[in-house]
């Protein structure tokens, strides 16, 4: 199942983007390291394998394309982010 719709995240909150049999993909808002950049952490796990990485994105970039979903950034502040998920 791929997540659809909108969500608001505060720092260290997460949303499950995709779930399935033994699989989980999550997105975590990790804040703003400076006034021009925000950070999102992507986590992936399948059975006993896991991976996580951070994305550092300019605040003027409003669209992020991931494997199976387009993430649209509605609003971003140092304490929270509003997102919309559109499956591709």
Biopython code that builds the backbone (N, CA, C, O; Angstrom):
import numpy as np
from Bio.PDB.StructureBuilder import StructureBuilder

atoms = [
    (1, "UNK", "N", (0.832, -1.176, 0.000)),
    (1, "UNK", "CA", (0.000, 0.000, 0.000)),
    (1, "UNK", "C", (0.879, 1.243, 0.000)),
    (1, "UNK", "O", (1.814, 1.339, 0.795)),
    (2, "UNK", "N", (0.595, 2.180, -0.868)),
    (2, "UNK", "CA", (1.331, 3.445, -0.953)),
    (2, "UNK", "C", (0.477, 4.535, -0.318)),
    (2, "UNK", "O", (-0.722, 4.629, -0.584)),
    (3, "UNK", "N", (1.101, 5.356, 0.521)),
    (3, "UNK", "CA", (0.384, 6.431, 1.211)),
    (3, "UNK", "C", (-0.062, 7.491, 0.206)),
    (3, "UNK", "O", (0.708, 7.891, -0.668)),
    (4, "UNK", "N", (-1.302, 7.939, 0.336)),
    (4, "UNK", "CA", (-1.854, 9.013, -0.489)),
    (4, "UNK", "C", (-2.399, 10.090, 0.433)),
    (4, "UNK", "O", (-2.843, 9.802, 1.544)),
    (5, "UNK", "N", (-2.364, 11.338, -0.036)),
    (5, "UNK", "CA", (-2.984, 12.412, 0.731)),
    (5, "UNK", "C", (-1.971, 13.373, 1.304)),
    (5, "UNK", "O", (-0.823, 13.439, 0.866)),
    (6, "UNK", "N", (-2.426, 14.119, 2.297)),
    (6, "UNK", "CA", (-1.604, 15.162, 2.916)),
    (6, "UNK", "C", (-1.291, 14.793, 4.360)),
    (6, "UNK", "O", (-2.034, 14.057, 5.010)),
    (7, "UNK", "N", (-0.173, 15.322, 4.841)),
    (7, "UNK", "CA", (0.163, 15.146, 6.257)),
    (7, "UNK", "C", (1.033, 16.306, 6.711)),
    (7, "UNK", "O", (1.693, 16.959, 5.902)),
    (8, "UNK", "N", (1.026, 16.550, 7.997)),
    (8, "UNK", "CA", (1.870, 17.557, 8.636)),
    (8, "UNK", "C", (2.772, 16.835, 9.621)),
    (8, "UNK", "O", (2.312, 16.027, 10.426)),
    (9, "UNK", "N", (4.059, 17.135, 9.548)),
    (9, "UNK", "CA", (5.027, 16.507, 10.444)),
    (9, "UNK", "C", (5.779, 17.572, 11.225)),
    (9, "UNK", "O", (6.132, 18.621, 10.686)),
    (10, "UNK", "N", (6.019, 17.294, 12.490)),
    (10, "UNK", "CA", (6.927, 18.099, 13.300)),
    (10, "UNK", "C", (8.267, 17.376, 13.321)),
    (10, "UNK", "O", (8.367, 16.254, 12.825)),
    (11, "UNK", "N", (9.280, 17.989, 13.879)),
    (11, "UNK", "CA", (10.609, 17.382, 13.913)),
    (11, "UNK", "C", (10.536, 16.013, 14.598)),
    (11, "UNK", "O", (9.932, 15.865, 15.660)),
    (12, "UNK", "N", (11.158, 15.027, 13.973)),
    (12, "UNK", "CA", (11.236, 13.636, 14.415)),
    (12, "UNK", "C", (9.926, 12.859, 14.297)),
    (12, "UNK", "O", (9.846, 11.730, 14.781)),
    (13, "UNK", "N", (8.911, 13.426, 13.675)),
    (13, "UNK", "CA", (7.701, 12.654, 13.390)),
    (13, "UNK", "C", (7.871, 11.977, 12.045)),
    (13, "UNK", "O", (8.626, 12.447, 11.193)),
    (14, "UNK", "N", (7.165, 10.869, 11.857)),
    (14, "UNK", "CA", (7.331, 10.082, 10.645)),
    (14, "UNK", "C", (5.998, 9.714, 10.043)),
    (14, "UNK", "O", (4.967, 9.702, 10.715)),
    (15, "UNK", "N", (6.046, 9.412, 8.748)),
    (15, "UNK", "CA", (4.876, 8.910, 8.039)),
    (15, "UNK", "C", (5.324, 7.682, 7.251)),
    (15, "UNK", "O", (6.385, 7.680, 6.628)),
    (16, "UNK", "N", (4.497, 6.641, 7.291)),
    (16, "UNK", "CA", (4.793, 5.449, 6.504)),
    (16, "UNK", "C", (4.363, 5.717, 5.066)),
    (16, "UNK", "O", (3.184, 5.948, 4.797)),
    (17, "UNK", "N", (5.318, 5.685, 4.150)),
    (17, "UNK", "CA", (5.012, 5.957, 2.747)),
    (17, "UNK", "C", (4.560, 4.709, 2.019)),
    (17, "UNK", "O", (3.722, 4.778, 1.120)),
    (18, "UNK", "N", (5.109, 3.569, 2.400)),
    (18, "UNK", "CA", (4.738, 2.323, 1.738)),
    (18, "UNK", "C", (4.874, 1.190, 2.741)),
    (18, "UNK", "O", (5.863, 1.096, 3.467)),
    (19, "UNK", "N", (3.870, 0.340, 2.767)),
    (19, "UNK", "CA", (3.941, -0.839, 3.612)),
    (19, "UNK", "C", (3.526, -2.041, 2.776)),
    (19, "UNK", "O", (2.758, -1.921, 1.822)),
    (20, "UNK", "N", (4.028, -3.151, 3.138)),
    (20, "UNK", "CA", (3.706, -4.382, 2.434)),
    (20, "UNK", "C", (4.176, -5.565, 3.254)),
    (20, "UNK", "O", (4.534, -5.424, 4.423)),
    (21, "UNK", "N", (4.172, -6.710, 2.645)),
    (21, "UNK", "CA", (4.593, -7.910, 3.336)),
    (21, "UNK", "C", (6.069, -7.815, 3.679)),
    (21, "UNK", "O", (6.918, -7.872, 2.790)),
    (22, "UNK", "N", (6.380, -7.672, 4.953)),
    (22, "UNK", "CA", (7.745, -7.541, 5.487)),
    (22, "UNK", "C", (8.472, -6.286, 5.018)),
    (22, "UNK", "O", (9.688, -6.197, 5.189)),
    (23, "UNK", "N", (7.771, -5.309, 4.433)),
    (23, "UNK", "CA", (8.438, -4.114, 3.919)),
    (23, "UNK", "C", (7.815, -2.861, 4.517)),
    (23, "UNK", "O", (6.606, -2.785, 4.735)),
    (24, "UNK", "N", (8.689, -1.865, 4.781)),
    (24, "UNK", "CA", (8.217, -0.592, 5.315)),
    (24, "UNK", "C", (9.156, 0.518, 4.833)),
    (24, "UNK", "O", (10.373, 0.422, 4.995)),
    (25, "UNK", "N", (8.583, 1.572, 4.239)),
    (25, "UNK", "CA", (9.320, 2.778, 3.859)),
    (25, "UNK", "C", (8.733, 3.938, 4.649)),
    (25, "UNK", "O", (7.516, 4.122, 4.670)),
    (26, "UNK", "N", (9.589, 4.724, 5.301)),
    (26, "UNK", "CA", (9.121, 5.847, 6.107)),
    (26, "UNK", "C", (9.875, 7.115, 5.752)),
    (26, "UNK", "O", (11.012, 7.075, 5.280)),
    (27, "UNK", "N", (9.216, 8.244, 5.990)),
    (27, "UNK", "CA", (9.801, 9.560, 5.799)),
    (27, "UNK", "C", (9.740, 10.280, 7.140)),
    (27, "UNK", "O", (8.694, 10.300, 7.789)),
    (28, "UNK", "N", (10.861, 10.873, 7.559)),
    (28, "UNK", "CA", (10.958, 11.560, 8.847)),
    (28, "UNK", "C", (11.428, 12.986, 8.600)),
    (28, "UNK", "O", (12.398, 13.202, 7.874)),
    (29, "UNK", "N", (10.746, 13.966, 9.199)),
    (29, "UNK", "CA", (11.203, 15.355, 9.097)),
    (29, "UNK", "C", (12.268, 15.585, 10.160)),
    (29, "UNK", "O", (12.020, 15.382, 11.348)),
    (30, "UNK", "N", (13.451, 16.008, 9.730)),
    (30, "UNK", "CA", (14.576, 16.173, 10.658)),
    (30, "UNK", "C", (14.990, 17.624, 10.851)),
    (30, "UNK", "O", (16.041, 17.888, 11.436)),
    (31, "UNK", "N", (14.185, 18.574, 10.371)),
    (31, "UNK", "CA", (14.431, 19.977, 10.658)),
    (31, "UNK", "C", (15.194, 20.720, 9.579)),
    (31, "UNK", "O", (15.340, 20.251, 8.450)),
    (32, "UNK", "N", (15.682, 21.907, 9.965)),
    (32, "UNK", "CA", (16.404, 22.784, 9.049)),
    (32, "UNK", "C", (17.798, 23.059, 9.616)),
    (32, "UNK", "O", (17.923, 23.700, 10.659)),
    (33, "UNK", "N", (18.847, 22.583, 8.938)),
    (33, "UNK", "CA", (20.194, 22.873, 9.421)),
    (33, "UNK", "C", (20.582, 24.339, 9.236)),
    (33, "UNK", "O", (21.463, 24.840, 9.934)),
    (34, "UNK", "N", (19.921, 25.033, 8.291)),
    (34, "UNK", "CA", (20.132, 26.478, 8.105)),
    (34, "UNK", "C", (18.877, 27.072, 7.479)),
    (34, "UNK", "O", (17.907, 26.349, 7.250)),
    (35, "UNK", "N", (18.875, 28.364, 7.200)),
    (35, "UNK", "CA", (17.679, 29.039, 6.692)),
    (35, "UNK", "C", (17.336, 28.667, 5.252)),
    (35, "UNK", "O", (16.226, 28.947, 4.799)),
    (36, "UNK", "N", (18.247, 28.054, 4.534)),
    (36, "UNK", "CA", (18.054, 27.779, 3.107)),
    (36, "UNK", "C", (17.858, 26.296, 2.802)),
    (36, "UNK", "O", (17.659, 25.933, 1.643)),
    (37, "UNK", "N", (17.909, 25.438, 3.811)),
    (37, "UNK", "CA", (17.876, 23.991, 3.586)),
    (37, "UNK", "C", (17.030, 23.312, 4.658)),
    (37, "UNK", "O", (17.068, 23.688, 5.830)),
    (38, "UNK", "N", (16.267, 22.306, 4.236)),
    (38, "UNK", "CA", (15.596, 21.438, 5.202)),
    (38, "UNK", "C", (16.027, 20.005, 4.943)),
    (38, "UNK", "O", (16.576, 19.687, 3.888)),
    (39, "UNK", "N", (15.772, 19.146, 5.917)),
    (39, "UNK", "CA", (16.273, 17.777, 5.830)),
    (39, "UNK", "C", (15.148, 16.771, 6.075)),
    (39, "UNK", "O", (14.326, 16.930, 6.977)),
    (40, "UNK", "N", (15.143, 15.732, 5.243)),
    (40, "UNK", "CA", (14.223, 14.613, 5.397)),
    (40, "UNK", "C", (15.044, 13.338, 5.486)),
    (40, "UNK", "O", (16.003, 13.156, 4.737)),
    (41, "UNK", "N", (14.669, 12.465, 6.393)),
    (41, "UNK", "CA", (15.331, 11.160, 6.486)),
    (41, "UNK", "C", (14.398, 10.125, 5.867)),
    (41, "UNK", "O", (13.197, 10.116, 6.138)),
    (42, "UNK", "N", (14.957, 9.265, 5.044)),
    (42, "UNK", "CA", (14.212, 8.173, 4.428)),
    (42, "UNK", "C", (14.708, 6.878, 5.069)),
    (42, "UNK", "O", (15.914, 6.644, 5.151)),
    (43, "UNK", "N", (13.781, 6.046, 5.520)),
    (43, "UNK", "CA", (14.152, 4.742, 6.061)),
    (43, "UNK", "C", (13.452, 3.662, 5.255)),
    (43, "UNK", "O", (12.336, 3.849, 4.769)),
    (44, "UNK", "N", (14.115, 2.553, 5.127)),
    (44, "UNK", "CA", (13.611, 1.423, 4.362)),
    (44, "UNK", "C", (13.975, 0.166, 5.119)),
    (44, "UNK", "O", (15.102, 0.016, 5.590)),
    (45, "UNK", "N", (13.015, -0.740, 5.235)),
    (45, "UNK", "CA", (13.334, -2.026, 5.851)),
    (45, "UNK", "C", (12.561, -3.121, 5.134)),
    (45, "UNK", "O", (11.414, -2.935, 4.726)),
    (46, "UNK", "N", (13.208, -4.250, 4.993)),
    (46, "UNK", "CA", (12.600, -5.434, 4.403)),
    (46, "UNK", "C", (13.142, -6.633, 5.161)),
    (46, "UNK", "O", (14.327, -6.954, 5.077)),
    (47, "UNK", "N", (12.259, -7.290, 5.901)),
    (47, "UNK", "CA", (12.643, -8.437, 6.739)),
    (47, "UNK", "C", (13.746, -7.990, 7.704)),
    (47, "UNK", "O", (13.502, -7.125, 8.545)),
    (48, "UNK", "N", (14.955, -8.558, 7.602)),
    (48, "UNK", "CA", (16.045, -8.210, 8.519)),
    (48, "UNK", "C", (17.035, -7.214, 7.912)),
    (48, "UNK", "O", (18.108, -7.003, 8.478)),
    (49, "UNK", "N", (16.709, -6.610, 6.796)),
    (49, "UNK", "CA", (17.580, -5.621, 6.150)),
    (49, "UNK", "C", (16.984, -4.235, 6.317)),
    (49, "UNK", "O", (15.774, -4.053, 6.184)),
    (50, "UNK", "N", (17.840, -3.253, 6.612)),
    (50, "UNK", "CA", (17.376, -1.882, 6.807)),
    (50, "UNK", "C", (18.392, -0.912, 6.234)),
    (50, "UNK", "O", (19.572, -1.227, 6.083)),
    (51, "UNK", "N", (17.895, 0.291, 5.916)),
    (51, "UNK", "CA", (18.755, 1.346, 5.400)),
    (51, "UNK", "C", (18.104, 2.679, 5.755)),
    (51, "UNK", "O", (16.879, 2.777, 5.827)),
    (52, "UNK", "N", (18.915, 3.695, 5.975)),
    (52, "UNK", "CA", (18.407, 5.046, 6.224)),
    (52, "UNK", "C", (19.396, 6.050, 5.641)),
    (52, "UNK", "O", (20.609, 5.843, 5.660)),
    (53, "UNK", "N", (18.843, 7.137, 5.127)),
    (53, "UNK", "CA", (19.697, 8.195, 4.588)),
    (53, "UNK", "C", (18.967, 9.523, 4.708)),
    (53, "UNK", "O", (17.738, 9.570, 4.751)),
    (54, "UNK", "N", (19.747, 10.610, 4.763)),
    (54, "UNK", "CA", (19.187, 11.956, 4.854)),
    (54, "UNK", "C", (19.248, 12.632, 3.495)),
    (54, "UNK", "O", (20.200, 12.461, 2.734)),
    (55, "UNK", "N", (18.214, 13.401, 3.211)),
    (55, "UNK", "CA", (18.183, 14.263, 2.039)),
    (55, "UNK", "C", (18.242, 15.704, 2.532)),
    (55, "UNK", "O", (17.490, 16.080, 3.431)),
    (56, "UNK", "N", (19.115, 16.503, 1.961)),
    (56, "UNK", "CA", (19.196, 17.924, 2.282)),
    (56, "UNK", "C", (18.680, 18.674, 1.058)),
    (56, "UNK", "O", (19.273, 18.602, -0.018)),
    (57, "UNK", "N", (17.563, 19.399, 1.234)),
    (57, "UNK", "CA", (16.826, 19.953, 0.112)),
    (57, "UNK", "C", (16.703, 21.467, 0.280)),
    (57, "UNK", "O", (16.412, 21.944, 1.377)),
    (58, "UNK", "N", (16.925, 22.235, -0.805)),
    (58, "UNK", "CA", (16.728, 23.689, -0.725)),
    (58, "UNK", "C", (15.262, 24.025, -0.447)),
    (58, "UNK", "O", (14.365, 23.330, -0.925)),
    (59, "UNK", "N", (15.016, 25.090, 0.326)),
    (59, "UNK", "CA", (13.644, 25.436, 0.699)),
    (59, "UNK", "C", (12.800, 25.832, -0.512)),
    (59, "UNK", "O", (11.573, 25.745, -0.448)),
    (60, "UNK", "N", (13.414, 26.261, -1.602)),
    (60, "UNK", "CA", (12.625, 26.646, -2.773)),
    (60, "UNK", "C", (12.256, 25.455, -3.660)),
    (60, "UNK", "O", (11.523, 25.636, -4.631)),
    (61, "UNK", "N", (12.734, 24.253, -3.363)),
    (61, "UNK", "CA", (12.350, 23.052, -4.113)),
    (61, "UNK", "C", (11.045, 22.520, -3.522)),
    (61, "UNK", "O", (10.999, 22.151, -2.348)),
    (62, "UNK", "N", (10.008, 22.480, -4.315)),
    (62, "UNK", "CA", (8.680, 22.110, -3.834)),
    (62, "UNK", "C", (8.250, 20.706, -4.234)),
    (62, "UNK", "O", (7.175, 20.264, -3.828)),
    (63, "UNK", "N", (9.057, 19.987, -5.020)),
    (63, "UNK", "CA", (8.683, 18.645, -5.456)),
    (63, "UNK", "C", (9.868, 17.702, -5.306)),
    (63, "UNK", "O", (10.992, 18.022, -5.694)),
    (64, "UNK", "N", (9.594, 16.532, -4.733)),
    (64, "UNK", "CA", (10.606, 15.491, -4.551)),
    (64, "UNK", "C", (10.061, 14.227, -5.186)),
    (64, "UNK", "O", (8.966, 13.784, -4.840)),
    (65, "UNK", "N", (10.803, 13.645, -6.105)),
    (65, "UNK", "CA", (10.367, 12.417, -6.766)),
    (65, "UNK", "C", (11.116, 11.249, -6.158)),
    (65, "UNK", "O", (12.346, 11.214, -6.141)),
    (66, "UNK", "N", (10.344, 10.293, -5.658)),
    (66, "UNK", "CA", (10.898, 9.071, -5.091)),
    (66, "UNK", "C", (10.470, 7.922, -5.992)),
    (66, "UNK", "O", (9.720, 8.145, -6.942)),
    (67, "UNK", "N", (10.912, 6.721, -5.731)),
    (67, "UNK", "CA", (10.643, 5.569, -6.599)),
    (67, "UNK", "C", (9.203, 5.490, -7.089)),
    (67, "UNK", "O", (8.968, 5.369, -8.291)),
    (68, "UNK", "N", (8.265, 5.554, -6.202)),
    (68, "UNK", "CA", (6.871, 5.270, -6.506)),
    (68, "UNK", "C", (5.921, 6.396, -6.112)),
    (68, "UNK", "O", (4.704, 6.246, -6.224)),
    (69, "UNK", "N", (6.460, 7.518, -5.653)),
    (69, "UNK", "CA", (5.616, 8.607, -5.170)),
    (69, "UNK", "C", (6.280, 9.953, -5.475)),
    (69, "UNK", "O", (7.505, 10.074, -5.483)),
    (70, "UNK", "N", (5.442, 10.954, -5.724)),
    (70, "UNK", "CA", (5.902, 12.338, -5.820)),
    (70, "UNK", "C", (5.463, 13.033, -4.545)),
    (70, "UNK", "O", (4.287, 12.993, -4.182)),
    (71, "UNK", "N", (6.411, 13.674, -3.863)),
    (71, "UNK", "CA", (6.137, 14.371, -2.604)),
    (71, "UNK", "C", (6.147, 15.865, -2.907)),
    (71, "UNK", "O", (7.149, 16.404, -3.379)),
    (72, "UNK", "N", (5.029, 16.528, -2.634)),
    (72, "UNK", "CA", (4.921, 17.968, -2.858)),
    (72, "UNK", "C", (4.980, 18.661, -1.501)),
    (72, "UNK", "O", (4.214, 18.337, -0.593)),
    (73, "UNK", "N", (5.896, 19.618, -1.373)),
    (73, "UNK", "CA", (6.082, 20.356, -0.126)),
    (73, "UNK", "C", (5.180, 21.585, -0.174)),
    (73, "UNK", "O", (5.384, 22.481, -0.993)),
    (74, "UNK", "N", (4.182, 21.621, 0.708)),
    (74, "UNK", "CA", (3.239, 22.739, 0.758)),
    (74, "UNK", "C", (3.814, 23.908, 1.569)),
    (74, "UNK", "O", (3.698, 25.070, 1.180)),
    (75, "UNK", "N", (4.437, 23.569, 2.705)),
    (75, "UNK", "CA", (4.992, 24.588, 3.603)),
    (75, "UNK", "C", (6.071, 23.935, 4.440)),
    (75, "UNK", "O", (5.942, 22.783, 4.854)),
    (76, "UNK", "N", (7.145, 24.685, 4.689)),
    (76, "UNK", "CA", (8.208, 24.165, 5.548)),
    (76, "UNK", "C", (8.681, 25.274, 6.479)),
    (76, "UNK", "O", (8.909, 26.408, 6.056)),
    (77, "UNK", "N", (8.826, 24.924, 7.764)),
    (77, "UNK", "CA", (9.381, 25.837, 8.761)),
    (77, "UNK", "C", (10.440, 25.075, 9.551)),
    (77, "UNK", "O", (10.660, 23.886, 9.321)),
    (78, "UNK", "N", (11.079, 25.750, 10.461)),
    (78, "UNK", "CA", (12.119, 25.082, 11.246)),
    (78, "UNK", "C", (11.536, 24.027, 12.187)),
    (78, "UNK", "O", (12.268, 23.153, 12.651)),
    (79, "UNK", "N", (10.247, 24.091, 12.474)),
    (79, "UNK", "CA", (9.642, 23.133, 13.401)),
    (79, "UNK", "C", (8.665, 22.160, 12.752)),
    (79, "UNK", "O", (8.249, 21.197, 13.395)),
    (80, "UNK", "N", (8.291, 22.387, 11.500)),
    (80, "UNK", "CA", (7.324, 21.489, 10.874)),
    (80, "UNK", "C", (7.300, 21.589, 9.362)),
    (80, "UNK", "O", (7.870, 22.507, 8.773)),
    (81, "UNK", "N", (6.623, 20.620, 8.741)),
    (81, "UNK", "CA", (6.522, 20.571, 7.285)),
    (81, "UNK", "C", (5.147, 20.013, 6.917)),
    (81, "UNK", "O", (4.643, 19.099, 7.570)),
    (82, "UNK", "N", (4.549, 20.569, 5.869)),
    (82, "UNK", "CA", (3.277, 20.080, 5.332)),
    (82, "UNK", "C", (3.555, 19.462, 3.973)),
    (82, "UNK", "O", (4.152, 20.098, 3.105)),
    (83, "UNK", "N", (3.119, 18.216, 3.789)),
    (83, "UNK", "CA", (3.427, 17.454, 2.578)),
    (83, "UNK", "C", (2.163, 16.895, 1.935)),
    (83, "UNK", "O", (1.151, 16.676, 2.600)),
    (84, "UNK", "N", (2.247, 16.671, 0.631)),
    (84, "UNK", "CA", (1.204, 15.976, -0.101)),
    (84, "UNK", "C", (1.870, 14.854, -0.886)),
    (84, "UNK", "O", (2.889, 15.069, -1.542)),
    (85, "UNK", "N", (1.295, 13.661, -0.819)),
    (85, "UNK", "CA", (1.838, 12.480, -1.501)),
    (85, "UNK", "C", (0.955, 12.121, -2.682)),
    (85, "UNK", "O", (-0.262, 12.000, -2.543)),
    (86, "UNK", "N", (1.577, 11.950, -3.855)),
    (86, "UNK", "CA", (0.870, 11.547, -5.054)),
    (86, "UNK", "C", (1.571, 10.334, -5.659)),
    (86, "UNK", "O", (2.680, 10.463, -6.179)),
    (87, "UNK", "N", (0.946, 9.161, -5.601)),
    (87, "UNK", "CA", (1.570, 7.970, -6.201)),
    (87, "UNK", "C", (1.766, 8.168, -7.708)),
    (87, "UNK", "O", (0.962, 8.822, -8.372)),
    (88, "UNK", "N", (2.859, 7.584, -8.236)),
    (88, "UNK", "CA", (3.115, 7.691, -9.677)),
    (88, "UNK", "C", (2.741, 6.411, -10.361)),
    (88, "UNK", "O", (2.882, 6.298, -11.579)),
]
sb = StructureBuilder()
sb.init_structure("model")
sb.init_model(0)
sb.init_chain("A")
sb.init_seg("    ")
for serial, (resi, resn, name, xyz) in enumerate(atoms, 1):
    if name == "N":
        sb.init_residue(resn, " ", resi, " ")
    sb.init_atom(name, np.array(xyz, "f"), 0.0, 1.0, " ", f" {name:<3s}", serial, name[0])
structure = sb.get_structure()
